[in-house]
């Protein structure tokens, strides 16, 4: 797919173009070669947790096909690849002994990327906590901050000089809201009391890892937040109050303490008796200065006041005037511009990177005549890249864009029912086919946005 370049949406020189994945979603072979189980191995094998009983046992078989997948990246013209490391593959018990074979897998992957001129962006944690640590309380155990820093040190030292951009934790809110509040994700708990504690320990672990990185690492480190902007459903005061509660619970719960502002006051209202106070020194640890911040962005929400909606007493109102993806998410690209400007202001101009952005649409299970036509994903990609460009024009220091995802994969508890990839995966044969959206993205990268 090619197009005449207009130059209207050229991105700054040095802008980093790439794609993102997560270990459990693509690797398969999760307990091969001495690796330990993760909470997702347990969760996916528990009947009733996963759509169609799907698991990550095979996924995209990236553990065995990583060379082929680097070849795919070169065909897409990727300049960067954001991946996560399976903690239990590297440290089967989550602490103590290192599994050399597991570490060697990532060693080969990083070398393979560098050989092709692809910048590796490494995320320490993308939801797959070692099961052995979950047995010790997981994110409810305050010791996890030290365990996480120790794990990070193994990687910081192993890849020193080769991996120069690090992310500590991917989407703390999803870890806590999905895993401890609503139970839809591993480890499947449902407790507001636990969610408050887990959220605090996730933040402490981030701070401890950043602190350890400053001692032993090299390069830049940040964290990846999922931000969903909230627009009030009306100008009624109660809807504005609902918006503030929703924004505090999803967006500011983690952003504010990282930026040294502590927790937003609205969380006391949201969680009521489940809320608790934490020691001042914890907030000093959490607010370790970072070099950059990642934004995972998919959609917006338009909440209205809803007293029966727990815990925020707000409910999103469907915006029927716009298309919605297969996951039910509204497509409204201007909200990405608004979010980037908001984050720029909230972080005091910290360098930002879009670390995930993408959409799920119906794609056939196999390619037809060697092609996968995905016009809605093409449109989503075009409009959201233009929205990112608009944010740069408004003064946002945006350094890169990582498309979600490099390929179709296990969409967590939704199994293989939702396809986000710019590359199609036939899960019966593991054949990869670059979709029309991927062909467009390759041209976007080649022209630095000129085809937009």
TAZI-V358356 format. One record per run of one state. SS is the DSSP state (a for helix, b for strand, c for the rest). FROM is the first residue (numbers start at 1). TO is the last residue. If there is no record, write none. Layout:
[[SS | FROM | TO] [SS | FROM | TO]]
//
This chain:
[[c | 1 | 15] [b | 16 | 20] [c | 21 | 22] [a | 23 | 26] [c | 27 | 31] [a | 32 | 34] [c | 35 | 37] [b | 38 | 38] [a | 39 | 44] [c | 45 | 50] [a | 51 | 53] [c | 54 | 61] [a | 62 | 75] [c | 76 | 79] [b | 80 | 84] [c | 85 | 86] [a | 87 | 90] [c | 91 | 99] [a | 100 | 115] [c | 116 | 118] [b | 119 | 125] [c | 126 | 129] [b | 130 | 130] [a | 131 | 134] [c | 135 | 137] [a | 138 | 140] [c | 141 | 143] [a | 144 | 158] [c | 159 | 164] [b | 165 | 170] [c | 171 | 171] [a | 172 | 181] [c | 182 | 191] [a | 192 | 216] [c | 217 | 219] [b | 220 | 226] [c | 227 | 229] [b | 230 | 230] [c | 231 | 236] [a | 237 | 258] [c | 259 | 265] [a | 266 | 274] [c | 275 | 279] [a | 280 | 286] [c | 287 | 291] [b | 292 | 297] [c | 298 | 300] [b | 301 | 301] [c | 302 | 302] [b | 303 | 305] [c | 306 | 313] [b | 314 | 316] [c | 317 | 323] [b | 324 | 324] [c | 325 | 329] [b | 330 | 330] [c | 331 | 333] [a | 334 | 346] [c | 347 | 351] [b | 352 | 357] [c | 358 | 367] [b | 368 | 368] [c | 369 | 370] [b | 371 | 371] [c | 372 | 374] [a | 375 | 393] [c | 394 | 397] [b | 398 | 404] [c | 405 | 411] [a | 412 | 414] [c | 415 | 422] [b | 423 | 426] [c | 427 | 430] [b | 431 | 434] [c | 435 | 435] [a | 436 | 447] [c | 448 | 452]]
//
